[in-house]
């Protein structure tokens, strides 16, 4: 039975079941392979995405919020009255707003055209993206962007704007992350603050809805925008440069405006479709004349006040740097000293331009505009030179009581020259440095006072190339003993150099100048012997020199000049405020003495032109100092009132170019008066103080024959400063000496003479020694002061008595001319002879000493009027010990009757009018005087000696007092009338003439 069971066969499966089984296996593998393919594709896609974003950082919530909220904000500068100077230098105008400041109308317009599903999507709008792809593929005329507002914000904040596939992937991922961390309000606000809207009416690129409203429609309040304007603005961000109604200069752009209008119509249509506006609003907006509502063109601040904006940014950046990097603040400048300083300064400049700062300056708008108008008026300057360029000018006006800079003249034309000549240019100060580095420190230490007697005589300075250098005065002469006040009034170089080099000392002088804000000095300037006249390594700026002068009317208190009053950030916080730091640099007494000396420098000295041209000179007290460099490459005038200090410089850009005409040489003084005339007329309230206040401790003393003056009571005049004395002296080779005990009185002079610190005899020795090594120099007589013959003797007569009587003179002869006997002789051969005596015998009588003497170094001629009868003469020599020689040989001659003019016979007892024949050229006329008489000048002088046989006089004139002097007439009398034709000015001098020639000129005088 079992076997039978085992032999029973199983039934075979049907064909259908076999097919189904195979189909199932195929489907299974298809599914498996499909699943594996999907996994592979997904992995590949994931890998692709990962490769794109691998370099992108994973941004945290705080980082995203910080970057989104960060906005570059436009900064502005203001005058001291709060009125705007303009926008700080940038090509962009950015004015962020908060969500509350944005009206719903604007939001609706933007969402309607840019992202109508903004409030529904999570950062990416798939339907919008597909719609954009379709429109682009089918080249539809009306296209919308595929990117959401969130994507656009992500792109602008975190990515570059290049159109690449990689960027799109990053943009989508970033958008999803932004939507995760930010609210829709934050996103729409950030978007409207950051997107560009094209050019505004001033030509700036406007960024953000607020800047767009202001720049395009001149609306500060977004709530004032109507539907048409909101739609117009909403359409611009898609293609801002193409839709701009203005170009980069703020000029109307017709083609751009038309494209913007077409875009506006599309925005309005979308707003109507999205039910953001109704049909009536749509119709009204379409009918609105947008063109009429556009903002009028405005000029950029950099076109209106280019110099001022540049200077404001420069100084404001330094002020910001002083807050953020106080350690480096001292080094911050336009020319930063190190790379680190320069980098920090650049960072501060960038921060200033993008941080939305409001910079408040000290500049007075009215004053500044007046100074700019003067600078830009070509009639105020010489015409442009083909070789030199424009004559340049700079000026700065400071309220010295605070240090506030009220106005500037930075140059002539910003388009030609952008450098600020008032604050950045460094030039040689010329004589304008004398009060700062010579007179002020000397006054403050009691080394000199206004009435002190100082010696306008040469100072000999070492010179490496020429051995020695002997500086000259501008008037080309040395006047001798004068007062310190007079020396400053006339800007005598010698006195300033002696104070600078010998009294104060160069090092102390520069230390004093540094206390007054002079920062441009270099170590090499400690060797600059003429530094007080110029000759510095670099020089000074107009700002610093004017600032230093401001301490004088301010009672010796130095306030460092400043232009930035305060800086306020975009949140209204004051991040910088000027902190005054007044320094008592010198005493109020010194300040007053210096002020008074500079007051007379304007009324009586080199600054008189300023007083004549300043309209308020009789009402507003002024004081100041001129400055001129060698060859007139720079001219200055630094002047002040009790309330303000104004400094003016004129020259060419290249200091090798000279100011050559009279008008150019006067330019700084004339501009000073012109500026002050404008300022006093437009800002009279600025001038509240009617006098320079005299402090305690100032006394008036009569200190010398030169008159009385004011002194610091701590430093009253000493008897030794009297300057003159009565003395007996003997003159030898042009120098007055103390006579030796045995020298007879008839060989001596006695009169009032001048006492000087360095005797003329010593000066002569120094000059002669210098001449031995100098390559070029004038004659010794050129360097001798005009009062050398009046110098008090300080040394004993160098001639020594040899103990023996001198030998008698020889070759005595007599000649007659015009009834006078001329007795000539040859000198004694002894070196100790001091002079000669004349003896006469009449009609054979005894010889009598006539009381006439001729000095040993004088002419060897006596003159005598013997009267009637025959006369005989002899001459004796007298030595330093009083020994007299024996008589010379006698000489006599009968008088010769002069010829008689038959048409003009002589009157008995009066001679016949003929003139004696001179033996040498005459001496110069003495005691010249000049007095103004209306438009004429009356000149008078004393006649020469009778022996000079003067036949007439010549009168010479020089406008400046320097060579050349021009002959303007001659006269036989000792007076002359010069018709000036206008208010008399200039210098005069006179010469005497006789048959042998013309004398040396007298001293120069002026009315």
Buried (B, 14 or more C-beta within 10 A) or exposed (E): EEEEEEEEEEEEEEEEEEEEEEEEEEEEEEEEEEEEEEEEEEEEEEEEBEEBBEEEEEBEEEEBBEEBBBBBBBBBBBBBEEEEBBBBBBEBBBBBBEBEBBBEBBBBBBBBBBBBEBEEBEBBBEEBBEBBEEBEEEEEEEBBBBBBBBBBBBBBBBBEEEEEEEBBBBBBBBBBBBBEBBEBEBBBBBBBBBBBBBBBBBBBBBBBBBBBBBBBBBBEEBEEBBBBBBBBBBBBBBBBEEBBBBEBEBEBBEEBBEBBBEBBBBBBBBBBEBEBBEEEBBEBBBEBEBEEBBBEBBBBBBBBBBBBBBBBBBBBBBBBBBEBBEEBBEBBBBEBEEEEBBEBBEBBBEBBBBBBBBBBBBBBBBBBBBBBEBBBEEEBBBEEEEEBBBBBBBBBBBBBBBBBBBBBBBBBBBEEBEBBBBBBBBBBBBBBBBBBBBBBBBBBBBBBBBBBBBBBBBBBBEBEEBBBBBBBBBBBBBBBBBBBBBBBBBBBBBBBBBBBBEBBBBEBBBBBBBBBBBEBBEEEBEEBBBBBBBBBBEBBBBBBBBBBBBBBBBBBBBBBBBBBBBBBBBEEEEBBEBEEEBBEBBBBBBBBBBBBBBBBBBBBBBBBBBBBBBBBBEEBBBBBBBBBBEEBBBBBBBBBBBBBBBBBBBBBBEBEBBBEEEEBBBBBBBBBBBBBBBBBEEBEEBBEBEEBEEBEEBEEBEBBEBEEBBBBEEBEBEEEBBBBEEBBBBBBEBBBBBBBEEBBEEBBBEEEBBBBBBBBBBBBEBBEEBBEEBEEBEEEEBBBBBBBBBBBBBEBBEBEBBEEBBBBBEEBBBBBBBBBBBBBBEBBEBEBBBBBBBBBBBEEEEBEEBEBBBBBEEEBBBBBEBEEEEBBBBBBBBBBBBBBBEBBEBBBBEBEEBEEEEEEEBEEEEEBEBEBBBBBBBBBBBEBEBEBEEEBBBBBBEBBEEBBBBEEBBBBBBEEBBEEBEEBEEBEEBEBEBEBEEEBBBBBBBBBBBEEEBBEBBBBBBB
